[in-house]
């Protein structure tokens, strides 16, 4: 997803998934994938987007947005307040995400930093669950899995998740790609039952094969540019299910 140091990136199963299920758990596309065109549109932003025009984003169809809050334990986006609060003021459901650097500190430590700096959650229907962005190491391509064994990576994610749950009452949404997940966790199925999946896959009319363990996606990041600021996303459900997913009911 979006780092703040410098830019980098790498058949819909159903048009609606039960609310009960949701609460548990190179060529850019020019348009929303046709097979999912009726789903609620969203996006995600970081400091790259700076001060976002939220009324314009809403007018263009934004129903939800994830805003980068933190990275590791030493960074908080200077635009977080404008983006997070501005989205809410414009009537857009919003949530915060943390960019993980598992080689820098424990999952528990990074989760605590995240929650202190924007990653809290409220059952107000306007706040998405906290999200963990975990993907290939953007700062060291020789150590894409952060020099961690598969078992240690699974342990790190569990530590992060447990602390977020303890502090906020919600399990984090997990943002990843199938390739990263299967490579760096060994295809762990330990999280699918109680963590919603936010999957990234571009250049396709559908989300494709999912990370091991998950049978459906909750959010699909299908492009890194489009009509909305930042990356383009879809929610796998109706507008009312999106609201209930945010509320946790």
PLY file of the C-alpha trace (Angstrom):
ply
format ascii 1.0
element vertex 249
property float x
property float y
property float z
element edge 246
property int vertex1
property int vertex2
end_header
0.00 0.00 0.00
1.20 3.51 0.63
4.48 4.26 2.34
5.27 7.85 3.19
8.99 7.92 2.50
8.62 7.44 -1.26
6.05 5.91 -3.63
6.13 2.16 -4.18
3.71 -0.58 -5.11
3.37 -3.69 -6.18
-14.80 -13.42 -9.94
-15.94 -11.54 -7.13
-17.05 -14.49 -5.00
-20.34 -12.79 -4.22
-21.80 -9.34 -4.46
-22.91 -9.63 -0.88
-21.61 -11.61 2.07
-23.69 -12.14 5.17
-23.26 -9.47 7.82
-22.54 -12.20 10.35
-19.59 -13.31 8.27
-18.33 -9.81 7.70
-18.29 -8.97 11.36
-16.20 -12.08 12.04
-14.03 -11.92 9.95
1.21 -3.44 -14.45
-1.65 -1.89 -16.43
-3.95 0.15 -14.28
-7.64 -0.54 -14.65
-9.39 2.42 -16.16
-12.68 1.72 -14.43
-14.20 -0.24 -11.60
-14.16 -3.95 -12.48
-17.45 -4.62 -14.27
-18.25 -7.74 -12.24
-18.23 -5.68 -9.04
-19.50 -2.34 -10.30
-22.45 -2.28 -7.87
-20.33 -2.61 -4.74
-19.58 0.37 -2.45
-16.51 2.26 -3.67
-13.71 3.29 -1.38
-10.06 4.26 -1.34
-7.04 4.54 0.92
-4.74 7.48 1.44
-1.48 8.43 3.14
0.68 11.54 3.30
1.23 11.23 -0.46
-2.29 12.61 -0.93
-1.73 15.43 1.58
-4.87 17.49 2.26
-7.70 15.65 0.55
-10.80 17.39 -0.80
-13.28 15.13 0.97
-16.44 16.71 -0.39
-15.13 16.07 -3.90
-14.26 12.49 -3.01
-17.75 11.91 -1.69
-19.27 13.49 -4.80
-17.26 11.01 -6.87
-18.77 8.10 -4.98
-16.50 7.43 -2.01
-18.37 5.46 0.64
-15.38 4.51 2.78
-11.68 5.21 3.16
-8.71 3.86 5.07
-6.19 6.47 6.23
-2.58 5.69 7.04
-1.88 6.50 10.68
1.46 4.95 11.57
4.48 2.93 10.50
6.68 0.89 12.82
6.90 2.82 16.14
8.55 6.03 14.99
6.15 7.48 12.46
2.71 9.09 12.46
1.37 10.65 9.27
1.33 14.45 9.56
-1.84 14.48 7.44
-3.70 11.93 9.52
-5.95 14.43 11.30
-7.03 16.25 8.15
-7.68 13.01 6.33
-9.32 10.97 9.08
-11.49 13.73 10.54
-12.15 15.32 7.17
-13.54 12.09 5.79
-15.92 11.76 8.72
-17.03 15.38 8.41
-17.87 14.72 4.75
-20.00 11.70 5.65
-17.52 9.02 4.57
-16.96 5.95 6.75
-13.29 5.89 7.65
-10.71 3.77 9.39
-7.00 3.84 10.16
-4.23 1.51 9.04
-0.72 0.71 10.23
2.18 -0.09 7.90
4.03 -2.97 9.54
7.80 -3.28 9.73
8.11 -6.57 11.63
11.90 -6.42 11.80
11.88 -3.20 13.83
9.92 -4.19 16.93
7.33 -6.64 18.20
3.79 -6.83 16.95
2.52 -5.85 20.38
4.71 -2.74 20.48
3.68 -1.59 17.02
0.01 -2.23 17.77
0.20 -0.06 20.88
1.84 2.75 18.91
-0.84 2.45 16.25
-3.78 2.58 18.65
-2.28 5.56 20.52
-1.87 7.47 17.26
-5.13 7.01 15.40
-5.85 3.30 15.37
-8.59 3.33 17.99
-12.09 2.13 17.16
-15.59 3.22 18.10
-18.89 1.41 17.52
-20.43 4.53 16.00
-21.01 3.10 12.53
-18.53 5.55 11.03
-15.28 3.90 12.14
-13.88 0.89 10.31
-11.91 -1.72 12.26
-8.19 -0.95 12.60
-6.19 -2.40 9.71
-2.77 -4.00 9.48
-0.92 -3.40 6.20
1.64 -6.19 5.85
3.53 -6.76 2.61
7.01 -7.18 1.16
9.76 -5.15 2.83
9.92 -1.89 0.85
13.26 -0.86 2.35
15.28 -4.02 1.77
14.42 -6.06 -1.30
16.93 -8.75 -0.34
14.95 -9.49 2.80
11.39 -9.34 1.53
10.03 -11.22 4.52
12.00 -9.07 6.96
14.50 -11.89 7.63
11.84 -13.71 9.64
10.89 -17.35 9.46
7.34 -18.21 8.52
6.54 -19.24 12.07
7.96 -16.02 13.52
5.97 -13.95 11.02
2.76 -15.69 12.04
3.67 -15.03 15.67
4.32 -11.36 14.94
0.93 -10.93 13.27
-0.78 -12.72 16.16
0.95 -10.46 18.66
-0.18 -7.37 16.75
-3.73 -8.66 16.45
-4.02 -9.66 20.09
-2.91 -6.23 21.27
-5.24 -4.40 18.91
-8.10 -6.59 20.13
-7.17 -5.94 23.76
-7.00 -2.18 23.26
-9.93 -1.63 20.87
-12.23 -4.62 21.12
-11.84 -5.45 17.41
-9.56 -7.76 15.49
-7.67 -5.87 12.78
-8.49 -6.17 9.12
-5.47 -7.70 7.37
-4.26 -6.05 4.16
-1.95 -8.21 2.08
-1.45 -9.99 -1.22
-1.82 -13.71 -1.83
1.81 -13.90 -2.93
3.19 -12.23 0.19
0.95 -14.19 2.53
1.74 -17.56 1.06
5.45 -16.76 0.81
6.09 -15.12 4.17
3.59 -16.92 6.43
3.76 -20.26 4.64
0.09 -19.99 3.76
-1.06 -19.73 7.36
-4.75 -20.34 7.93
-4.63 -19.06 11.50
-6.34 -15.74 10.89
-9.13 -16.26 8.37
-11.80 -17.21 10.89
-11.79 -13.90 12.76
-9.91 -11.39 10.60
-11.49 -9.65 7.62
-9.34 -9.78 4.48
-8.34 -6.67 2.53
-6.66 -8.14 -0.52
-4.59 -6.29 -3.11
-4.65 -7.46 -6.72
-4.37 -5.21 -9.75
-4.74 -5.74 -13.50
-7.68 -8.06 -13.16
-11.43 -8.19 -13.45
-11.59 -10.06 -10.13
-9.66 -10.52 -6.92
-8.24 -13.87 -8.03
-6.84 -16.56 -5.77
-6.92 -15.37 -2.17
-4.31 -15.77 0.56
-4.45 -19.22 2.14
-7.21 -19.63 4.69
-9.69 -17.08 3.36
-12.60 -18.08 1.14
-13.74 -14.52 0.41
-12.50 -10.95 0.59
-14.11 -8.13 2.53
-12.21 -5.30 0.79
-10.44 -5.53 -2.56
-7.81 -2.98 -3.55
-8.02 -3.26 -7.31
-5.95 -0.30 -8.52
-3.41 2.22 -7.28
-5.01 5.16 -9.06
-8.41 6.22 -10.31
-11.28 8.61 -9.71
-10.69 8.77 -5.94
-7.53 9.99 -4.19
-5.02 7.21 -3.56
-5.68 3.52 -4.13
-9.05 2.25 -5.31
-11.07 -0.25 -3.28
-14.39 -2.08 -3.20
-16.36 -3.46 -0.26
-17.85 -6.93 -0.69
-21.38 -6.20 0.43
-24.13 -3.60 0.40
-23.97 -0.06 1.77
-25.95 -1.15 4.82
-23.59 -4.08 5.39
-20.65 -1.68 5.19
-22.22 0.41 7.94
-22.81 -2.66 10.07
-19.29 -3.92 9.45
-17.98 -0.60 10.76
-20.27 -0.77 13.78
-19.30 -4.34 14.58
-22.86 -5.62 14.76
0 1
1 2
2 3
3 4
4 5
5 6
6 7
7 8
8 9
10 11
11 12
12 13
13 14
14 15
15 16
16 17
17 18
18 19
19 20
20 21
21 22
22 23
23 24
25 26
26 27
27 28
28 29
29 30
30 31
31 32
32 33
33 34
34 35
35 36
36 37
37 38
38 39
39 40
40 41
41 42
42 43
43 44
44 45
45 46
46 47
47 48
48 49
49 50
50 51
51 52
52 53
53 54
54 55
55 56
56 57
57 58
58 59
59 60
60 61
61 62
62 63
63 64
64 65
65 66
66 67
67 68
68 69
69 70
70 71
71 72
72 73
73 74
74 75
75 76
76 77
77 78
78 79
79 80
80 81
81 82
82 83
83 84
84 85
85 86
86 87
87 88
88 89
89 90
90 91
91 92
92 93
93 94
94 95
95 96
96 97
97 98
98 99
99 100
100 101
101 102
102 103
103 104
104 105
105 106
106 107
107 108
108 109
109 110
110 111
111 112
112 113
113 114
114 115
115 116
116 117
117 118
118 119
119 120
120 121
121 122
122 123
123 124
124 125
125 126
126 127
127 128
128 129
129 130
130 131
131 132
132 133
133 134
134 135
135 136
136 137
137 138
138 139
139 140
140 141
141 142
142 143
143 144
144 145
145 146
146 147
147 148
148 149
149 150
150 151
151 152
152 153
153 154
154 155
155 156
156 157
157 158
158 159
159 160
160 161
161 162
162 163
163 164
164 165
165 166
166 167
167 168
168 169
169 170
170 171
171 172
172 173
173 174
174 175
175 176
176 177
177 178
178 179
179 180
180 181
181 182
182 183
183 184
184 185
185 186
186 187
187 188
188 189
189 190
190 191
191 192
192 193
193 194
194 195
195 196
196 197
197 198
198 199
199 200
200 201
201 202
202 203
203 204
204 205
205 206
206 207
207 208
208 209
209 210
210 211
211 212
212 213
213 214
214 215
215 216
216 217
217 218
218 219
219 220
220 221
221 222
222 223
223 224
224 225
225 226
226 227
227 228
228 229
229 230
230 231
231 232
232 233
233 234
234 235
235 236
236 237
237 238
238 239
239 240
240 241
241 242
242 243
243 244
244 245
245 246
246 247
247 248
